[in-house]
Amino acid sequence: MPEGLSVFPGHLLARLGESSRRRFHGALAPEGLPPRHFGVMTMVAAHPGMTQQQLHERTAIDASSMVAVLDELEAKGLAERRPYPGDRRARTVFLTPLGERTLGRVQALAGELQGELFKALSPDERDTLVILLRKLAGSAL
């Protein structure tokens, strides 16, 4: 790490983020899932029956890209869209049993990768880092 750049937290975050992204993308490849599919599946698992619009808003994936992601997840048998009660234009999203199993495997893998990425930190330091990153992410939006 160039000494002059190591004093800039934004640079450090970007460098760590890029390393994390590359490793995560490679780890997901055998499952045939890009990282944004993991994010959408994780959100759907936490909030089954969320509408496509809610998913778009909470994940910051633009609406047309969200449709494509959901089309891809449905084509793989990982998710399904169902009519939204009371609004025939809206669709709710649920994981299929295959989607739930796949997400479980990938979440375990993500946990392992996070453990490797942050192994230099103690558990208390990791907790503090998460708190600080959430604070920064919340103020940046």
N, C-alpha and C positions, 0 to 999 in steps of 0.2 A: 504494500500500500504506500503510495507516495506520501511523504510526510506532510507536504503542503495541503493535500486534500483531506487528510485524516482529521482535521479540525472542523470540517463542515458536516454536521449531522445529516443534512439532506443527501450529501454524497454517500455517506456511509449507509444510509437507509436504501438508497437506490442500488448501491452495489450488492448489499445483502439481499434485496428484493429480487434482483436479476438472477443471482445465484440460486435462490430459493425457487424461482419460477422455472428455471432450466431443469433443476433436479426433479421438481414436482411433475413437470410436463413429461419428462422421460419415464418417471415411475408410473404415470397413468397410461402411457402408450400401450402396454400389453393388455390393458382393459378396454382399449379403444375409446377412451374418454379424454377430451380436452379439459383443461382446468375449469373453464366456465360451466361445463356440464356438471362437474363436481359441485361447484357453487350452487347451481340451480337445484340439483338433487338434494343437497344439504338443507337448503331453505325449504323445499317441499316436504322433506322428512320432518322438519321442525314445525311446519304449519300445513298439514295435509288439508287439501281443499282450497288452498289459496288460489285466487284468480290469476289469470295471465297478467292482467294489469298490475295487480299487487306485486307479483314477481318482478315485473319490469321496474316498478318503482323501488323495491327494496334491494335489488341487485345492481341497479344502474346500468343494466343491459338495455339498449334501446329496443323499442317495441317490435320492430321488424326482425331484429336479430333474435329476440326472445321467441318469436314464432318459429324461426329456423331451429333454435336449440330444442324447443319442445317437439318439433317435427322429428328431429334426429333422435331424441330420447324415446319417442313413441315407436319409431322405426326399429330401434334396438330392443323394444319390449321392456324398457326400463321405467316408463311413465305412461300415464293415460290422462286424457282430458275428458271431462264430463260436463254436461250442461249445468249451468248455475241456476239454482231454483229462483224463479221470479224474473230472470232476464235471459231471454233466449239467445242473445248475442254474446253473453259472457260464458267463459269456460273455466272450470276449476281444474286443478292439477293434483294428481296423486301418483305416488310411486307404485309400481307393480311389485309383487313378491320378488321377482327377479331384480328389480331396481333396488329394493331394500337390501337384498343379499349383496349385490354389487357395491352399493354404497357402504355397507358395513366393512367389506374388504378394503375398499379404497380409503375409508376413514382410518382404519388401522394402519394402513400404509402411510397416510398423511401424518399420523401421530409419530410413527417411527422416524420419518424424515424431519419432523420438527424437533424431535429429541436429538437427532444428529446435528442439526443446524445450530441448536442452542446448548450443546453439551458443555460449552465453556462457562455457562452460567449456573449458579446454584438454583435450587427450586425457588427460593425467596427472590432471587434476582430476576428469574423468569416471570414470576408473578408481578413484580414491580414493573418490568418491561411491558407486559401486557396492559397493565393499568395506564402507563404513560402513553403507549401507542393508541389505546382507545381514546384517551383524552385528546391527543393530537388529531386523530381521525375525526372525532366529533366536532372539533373546532374548525377543521378545514372544510367541512361541508357547507 
